[in-house]
Amino acid sequence: MSTGTLLAIIIPIVVVLALIAVAASLLTRRRRLRDRFGPEYERTVEGADSRRDAERELRAREKRHDALDIKPLPAAARERYTHEWSNVQQEFVDRPEDAVHDADRLVTSLMHERGYPTEGFEQQAEDLSVQHGRTLEHYRAAHEVETLSTRSRATTEQLRGAMVHYRALFDELLSDGGRAQHAPS
């Protein structure tokens, strides 16, 4: 076989193998983002111009999150937050709107003490999405009701639901308090 014939066979095989390797790498990265962000992956894809833009956004969130100093809570702080949450739940019986506002403030305080920036809801949600993507929908739902209740437009059932949603994120943030996590990029 001539050298030209061998090259005509080998070069296309190498190109096909390279394309397969690139495709596998992209799929692996996409799967890693999907696994890490959970439902937030699809939410971000739906809100972006393209899947590539959404994945770029999610990687930027990871990079920002990795630069944060997320720290574990000392046992005394976990006990204090647990006690404060119990008080907020008791408050719900007589003052449900106030309890929802207090639950929001308590979750924000817990986030701050863990090391998350708390400069606004959307940024909080983006920062939380990196490690708490599976409970982020709870936070979004609770925040929506909290906003309604600020205008006195939330029903008691919606307020009860908000408390349940806040509790899901609260518990996750509190339980992660025993270990700081910095996932690789």
N, C-alpha and C positions, 0 to 999 in steps of 0.2 A: 504494500500500500504506500502511496506517495505521501510526502509530508503535507501537501495541500489537502489531500483527502482526509488525513488524520485531523488536521486543524479544522476542517469543515465539519467534522463530527464532534470534536472535543469542545470547541468554542460554544456552540449552541447548548451543549450539555452543561457547561459551566455557567452560562447565562441563566438557564432554567433553574439550576440549583441555587444560584444567588437570589433569584426572584422568589423562590420558595422560602429561603432563609429570611429574606426581608418581610415577606408576608407573615411568616410564623412569628417573627419578632413583634410586628404590629399587633397581631391578634393576642399575643401574650401580654403586651402592654395594655391593650384595651380590656382584657379579662381582669388584669390586676386592678385597673381603675374601677371597673364595675364591682369587683369584690370589695374593694376598700370603701367606695362611696355608697354602695347599695342603691336605694331608690333615688338618691341625689344625683347619681350618674345620669339616669334617664331624664330627670327633671332638667338638668343642665343641658343635655343634648337637645331636648325639646325647645329650650329657650335660646339656643344659639343658632347662628346662621348655618353652621355645618358641624358635623361630628368632630372634625379636626379642631375647629375653634373651641368646642366644648371641652375636648380633651386637653387642649392647651390651657384653658381656664382651670381645669381640675389640677393639672400639674403645677400651675402657678399657686393654687391654694396649698398644695402640699409643700411647696418651697417656702411660702409664707409661714405655714404652720411649723415647719421644721426649725425656723428661726425664732419661734416663740419659746419662752422659758416655762413650759407646762410642768408644773411640779405637783408632787403628791401632797395630800393634806395630812397634817399630823392627826393623831387619834383624837386629841382634844377638840380640834376644829371639826372633825367629822361628827363627834358627839354634839357639839354646839349646833351645827346645822341640822342634825336629826331632831334636836329639841325644838329649834325654831320652826322646822317644817310641821311638827306636831301642833305647835301653837297656831300656825296658819290654817291647818285643817280644822282645828276647833273653832277658829274665827269664822269659817265658812257657814256654820250653822246659823249664826245671827247676822252676819254681814258678808254675803257671798261675793259681791263686787269688790269689797275691800280685800277679801281673802285672795282673790285672783290677782289683784294688783300687788299684794304682798308676796304672793308666790312668784310673780315675775321678778320683783326686786330681789327676792331671795336666790332665785336661780342665777340672776345677773351677778349678785354678790359672790356666789359660789364659783361662777366662771372666773370672775376677777381674781379671787384668791388662788385659784388653780393656775393663773397666769394667762388666761385668755383676755385679749383686749375687749373692751365693752363699749366701743364708740358708736354703735348703732346696730339696729337689729339685723340688717342685711349682712354687714361685716361679721357680726357674731355668728350668723347662720353659716356663712362661708367658712369661718375658722372652725366651727364645730363639725362641719361636714366631713373633714378629713378623718377624724376618729370616731365621730358619732353620727355618721350618715344614716344609720338604720333607725335612730331615734329622732332625727332632725324633723321629720314630718310631725311628730308630737309637738315639738317646739313651735313650728310654724302654725299649727292648728291652735295651740294655746295662745300664741301671740295675736292671732286674728280675733279670737274671742275677747282677749284683753283690750284690744283696740275698740271693739264694739262696745264693751262695757264702759269704756271711758266716755262714750257718748250715751250711756244708759240704754243701749239697744240690744243687749244680750239677755237671753232668757235664763232662767235658773238652770235649766237642763244644759244649756251651752256653757254656763259658768262651771257646772259640775264637771262637764267634759274637759274644760280647760284645766281644772285641777288635776284630773287624771293624766292629761298630757304633760303638764308641768312635772308631775311626779315621775313620769317615765324618764325624762331627761335628768331630773334632779338625782334620782337613784343611780343612773349611769355615771354622772359626774362624781357623785359621792363615792361610788364603789371603785372608780378609777383612781380615787384619791390615794390609794395605797401603793400606786406605782405610776411613775411618769413614763410615758411612752413616746419614743421618737422613732417612727417607722422610716426605713430607708426610702430614698427617692427612686 
